[in-house]
């Protein structure tokens, strides 16, 4: 995960994803930390499709994403002008065992604001305030 985190800091999302996939061929299996680092690298590289793919791959390993994973994917969606996806994921978090945190709510509100969907952002903010 240190190598993937280094890729994230260097905005090398493609290398981060390559490292993540390479873990399947060695003794060390990917874990939540490696997926979170990969999601973060994808978010910084503004490739929301790859960040979302991490959720699919986690499911293939029978792993549950945590709030860090989901907030990172939501941020990637926001950077990719996919505010509807961010709202969907935020709503799904509210119905799962993963409780949205301030970062997740902020990613959702920010995505809505950037795309002119401020009414949706206000709805999210009102849920955060209650």
N, C-alpha and C positions, 0 to 999 in steps of 0.2 A: 504493500500500500504506500510505502514511502516513495517508490518510483512513480506511482500513479499521481501522488500528490505533487511531486516535482513537475510532472507534465502539466498538471493543473496550473501551477504557478507560472509556468512558461507558456501557458495558453496553447499547449500541444494536445488538443483533445483527441486527435487521431492516434497519436502514440499512446495516450492513456487507454483508449479503447482496445488497442492492439495488445497492450500489457494485460488488460483485464481478460481478454479472450485467451491469452497465453497461459493464464493460471489454471485453466482446465486441463492442460496437458502435463502439468507438473504435480508434485505431491501436495502442494499448498492449494487448496480450493479457494475460490473467491469467497469473501464474506461481506458483511454489511459495510465494513470500513472501506474495502476496495471498491465496492459499488458506489458508496457515497463520494469517494474521491473521483471516480469516473464521471458521475453525474455532475459534480462540481466543475470538472474540466470541460465537459460538454456545455455547461451553462456559460462558462467564461468564453468558450469558443463560439457561442451563439448557435449551437446545433441542437435544437430542441428535439429533433427526431431521434438523435442518438441518446439523449438523456432519457426520453420516454422508452427507448429500447432497453435500457438498463432495468426498468420495471418488469418487462417481459422476461428478461434473462434471470432476474432474481426469482421469479415464479418458477422458472425451469429448474432452479436449484432448491425449490421448496423453501425459499427464504421470504420473510415478510419485510417490506420496506419500513423504515422508521420515519419519524417526523423530519429528520435531516434529509433523508432520501427524497421524500415527497416535496419538501419545501424547495429543494434544489431543482427538482423537475418542474415545479411550478414557476420558479424564477427563469428557468430555461424557456418555458412556454411564453412567459411574459416578454422576454427578449426577442422571441421569435414572432411576436404579434399574435399569439394564440391565446387571447384572454378567455375565450370560451372554454378551452381545455383547462386553463387554470381554475376557472369557476367550478368545472366538473370535478376536478381533483380535490379542490377544497371541500366541496359538498360531500364527496365520497369519504374524505377524512373524518368529517363530522359524524358519519354513520359507521365508522370502523373503530377498532381499538386504538388507532393512532389519533391522538388529540392534536389538532392544529395549534401551533404556537404563534407567537408574534411574527416570526419570520415568514411563516406560511401565509398568515393573513396579509402581511405587508406585500408579499409577492403578488397576491391576488389583487389587492387594491391597486397596486402600482400598474399591473398589467391592464386592468380596466381603465385606469386614468390615461395611460399612454395611447389607448385606442379609442378614446372618446366615449367609453361606456361608463361614465361616472356614476350613473344611477345604480349600476351593479356594484360598483365600488362602495357606494354609500350603504347598500344592503349588507355587504360583507362587514363594513365597519360597525354597523348597528348590531350585528351578531357578536362581534368582538367586544362591544361595550356592554352587552347583557350578560 
